[in-house]
Amino acid sequence: MSSRTERPDLAELRNKLHIAPFHRWLGLNIVDLTERELIIEMPWRDEIVSNPIIGAAHGGILSTLIDLTGLYTVNALGGIGRATADLCVDFHRPATSGPLRAIGKVVKLGKQLSVAEARIEGSDKRLLASGRGAYVA
């Protein structure tokens, strides 16, 4: 089995992303694909707030966005990613309002395991979270 596939186009990636009801509920949208990066945006939803005192999003939502961005980056840039084998997320500051933008980059495309990193920025372009995932082919 090859670790690389033909790169899908943006429309195909969006269709695959929206197969999952959870992804649709989050409002995820793939906004750009370059030779090196995949960018996914998520609109703000009040339902993701876990700390109403400061209005901060739940870390699990940010982790989900890191994970999905990594997985789809691997698939978008010619690799095969089917499931998450490992995920590490660092939270840098609270996500408190506005759309979230996740930017993914491939670290390594492998035959059995691929690795990607992602960062989440707020609407002010400040780093909110970053992480790295390993994905089983």
Secondary structure as GFF3:
##gff-version 3
##sequence-region A 1 137
A	DSSP	alpha_helix	10	17	.	.	.	ID=ss1
A	DSSP	alpha_helix	21	26	.	.	.	ID=ss2
A	DSSP	beta_strand	29	33	.	.	.	ID=ss3
A	DSSP	beta_strand	37	42	.	.	.	ID=ss4
A	DSSP	three_ten_helix	46	48	.	.	.	ID=ss5
A	DSSP	beta_strand	49	51	.	.	.	ID=ss6
A	DSSP	beta_strand	56	57	.	.	.	ID=ss7
A	DSSP	alpha_helix	59	76	.	.	.	ID=ss8
A	DSSP	beta_strand	83	91	.	.	.	ID=ss9
A	DSSP	beta_strand	100	108	.	.	.	ID=ss10
A	DSSP	beta_strand	113	121	.	.	.	ID=ss11
A	DSSP	beta_strand	127	136	.	.	.	ID=ss12
###
